[in-house]
Amino acid sequence: MQNTQFSQSLTTSPAMPESPVALARVAEVVASIRASVEVAHINPRDEHHIEQRVKAAMSRPRAADQATYCFPRGGKDVIGPSVKLARELARIWGNIQTGLSIVSCDDDMVHIEGWAWDLQSNVRTAREAKFKKLIQRGKKWIQPDERDLDELIARRGAKLTRNATLELIPDFLIDEALDQSQQTLREDVSAKMVDGPEEQIRKACEAFDQWDVPAEQLLEYIGGEWSSDGIATLRQVHKSISDGHSRVEEYFTSRPKEVAAGEAPQTLDDLKGGSF
């Protein structure tokens, strides 16, 4: 974990801008930072109620559905906190600022930094990544246009910022958020299956049909029986594939359909019938 005293960086900068406009902008930023720190110390986080607020947030099915990512490893699904969960935990924990900075960008490579700063404890964490300016279209890697490059940087940067943010959040709070989100997902699916599982099964099969995964493989993956826990697991698998954390062939033997150039894969919300 990279910890720095942010105030020191303001006084040890190797070069200060000479333009009056730039100097005014620097003064404005410094004043904003100092004001944020003062407000954080005047209004410290209320740790007594934070745990209850996290549980309440993860008790909402929509939030719980967005709280995790998963990917297969060693025959098991590894589940972790998503970008959206990190943002929600930062909001509840309070007195945290996060951001994404482009360190450098040339014709071939991009170097970015995702960071998080606890205004109350004055601890700053950061994560960096360097990657080529390439995106995949079908089986080919091509140079992105401006919009695709922005999306690539935002997607890679979101994960860096998530990791930096989660280092500032207590582990027990992250674990409780994950546990509550899993419980909420199971309860949500169970409630929807009270009047019969047919509709949830139909939506699950419809969601995976875009990747040519037959119902038989879905059923085999969840243990041979359509259950609320099985449907909840398929929801997580679908989200993991849609978000790019994993590939269809890591879970099932069927190969995904080819994606036309310039066309993004469908997400669950794009499918008829909505989420399942």
ABEGO torsion letter per residue (X at the ends): XBBBBAAAAAAABABBBABAAAAAAAAAAAAAAAAAAAAAAABBBBAAAAAAAAAAAAABAAAAAAABBBBBBGGBBBBBBBAAAAAAAAAAAEGBBBBBBBABBBAABBBBBBBBBBAAAGBBBBBBBBBBBBBBBEABBBBBBAAAAAAAAAAAAAAAAAAAAAAABBAAAAAAAAAAAAAAAAAAAAAAAAAEAAAAAAAAAAAAAAAGBBAAAAAAAAGGBBBAAAAAAAAAAAAAAAAGABBAAAABABBBBBBBBGBBBBBAAABBGEBX
